[in-house]
Amino acid sequence: MQIVVTAPGRHEGDGLRVGARYNVEPADEGSDAQNRAFRALCYEYWASGCFSCCASTPADLKKAIKYYHGAGLWWALDGDGCETLELKSWGDYTLRERMKTIDGLVKEMHMAGVDSAKFREILRGMEGGPRAGGEKLAMEALG
């Protein structure tokens, strides 16, 4: 969704200009910045080899992270109309669920000993506030 600032008035955020167009994301849904951060963290965790679950692919590791740190399982209907338990899709996570999952993943990565330059770069990007959808995630884990 896009908005256009059409007149001077009360606008929150530095640098908003009359006549300019801005992309908007719903505040209660996950952000694109969270998508990028989660994917980057998962792949960096995979590359580090520091994880202890029995994942054989990066996709398996991402599923394990969503199971242990995420919104977990939910009831869904299969093709025959029967209820089945499924891992909740990242696209269906709320903003709060994404924040909790990313926070848990960062804490686990610290505990596992991940300390690569790429990991530190991802964390610095998450500290940035607006680039990360306004959230500072898991920074208390840095102590």
C-alpha positions in Angstrom: 0.0 0.0 0.0 1.2 3.5 -0.7 0.2 6.9 0.9 0.8 10.3 -0.5 1.4 13.3 1.9 -0.9 15.9 0.3 -0.7 18.8 2.7 1.4 20.2 5.5 0.2 19.1 8.9 1.2 16.7 11.6 3.3 13.9 10.2 5.3 11.5 12.3 8.7 10.5 11.0 11.7 12.4 9.8 11.9 13.4 6.2 8.2 13.2 5.2 7.5 15.6 2.4 4.4 17.0 0.9 3.8 15.4 -2.6 6.1 12.4 -1.9 4.8 8.8 -2.0 5.7 6.3 0.8 5.2 2.6 1.1 3.2 1.6 4.1 3.0 -1.8 5.9 0.2 -2.7 8.3 1.4 -2.2 11.9 -0.2 -5.5 13.2 1.3 -7.7 10.5 4.9 -8.7 10.1 7.2 -6.4 8.1 9.4 -7.1 5.1 12.4 -6.2 7.3 11.4 -9.0 9.7 11.2 -11.4 6.7 14.7 -10.4 5.6 16.1 -10.6 9.2 14.6 -14.0 9.9 15.9 -15.5 6.6 19.3 -14.0 7.1 19.6 -15.3 10.7 18.4 -18.8 9.7 20.9 -19.1 6.9 23.7 -17.7 9.0 22.9 -20.2 11.8 23.0 -23.0 9.2 26.3 -21.7 7.8 27.8 -21.6 11.3 27.1 -25.3 12.0 26.5 -24.4 15.7 22.9 -25.6 15.8 22.2 -28.8 17.7 18.9 -30.0 16.1 19.0 -32.8 13.5 18.3 -30.5 10.5 19.8 -31.8 7.3 18.9 -28.7 5.2 18.5 -25.0 5.8 14.7 -25.4 5.3 14.7 -28.1 8.0 16.5 -25.8 10.4 14.0 -23.0 9.7 11.1 -25.3 10.5 12.8 -26.4 13.7 13.3 -22.7 14.7 9.6 -21.9 14.0 8.6 -25.0 16.0 10.7 -24.2 19.1 10.7 -20.4 19.1 7.7 -19.5 16.9 3.9 -19.8 17.0 4.2 -23.5 16.7 1.4 -25.7 15.4 -2.1 -24.9 14.5 -5.1 -26.8 13.3 -5.7 -26.8 9.6 -7.9 -28.7 7.2 -6.3 -31.1 4.7 -7.6 -31.7 1.2 -10.2 -34.2 2.5 -11.6 -31.8 5.1 -10.0 -33.5 8.0 -8.3 -31.5 10.8 -4.5 -31.9 11.0 -1.7 -30.2 12.9 0.6 -28.1 10.8 3.5 -25.8 11.5 2.2 -22.2 11.2 3.4 -20.4 8.1 5.7 -17.5 8.6 3.4 -15.4 6.4 0.6 -16.0 8.9 2.6 -14.8 11.9 1.6 -11.6 13.6 4.1 -8.8 14.3 4.4 -9.9 17.9 4.9 -13.6 17.0 7.6 -12.6 14.5 9.4 -10.5 17.1 9.2 -13.3 19.7 10.6 -15.9 17.1 13.5 -13.6 16.0 14.3 -12.8 19.6 14.4 -16.5 20.6 16.5 -17.3 17.5 19.1 -14.6 18.3 19.3 -15.7 21.9 19.8 -19.4 20.8 22.5 -18.3 18.3 24.3 -16.4 21.1 24.1 -19.5 23.4 25.3 -21.8 20.6 28.4 -19.6 20.1 27.6 -18.0 16.7 30.0 -15.0 16.4 30.6 -14.4 12.8 31.0 -11.1 11.0 27.8 -11.7 9.1 25.8 -12.4 12.3 27.1 -9.1 13.9 26.2 -7.3 10.6 22.6 -8.7 10.8 22.3 -7.6 14.4 23.6 -4.1 13.6 20.9 -3.9 10.9 18.2 -4.9 13.4 19.4 -2.2 15.8 18.7 0.4 13.1 15.1 0.9 14.1 13.3 2.2 10.9 15.2 -0.3 8.7 13.9 -3.1 10.9 10.3 -1.9 11.0 10.8 0.2 14.1 11.7 -2.7 16.4 14.9 -3.3 18.3 15.0 -7.0 18.5 16.9 -9.2 20.9 19.5 -6.6 21.7 19.3 -7.3 25.4 20.8 -10.7 24.6 24.0 -8.8 23.7 24.4 -7.9 27.3 
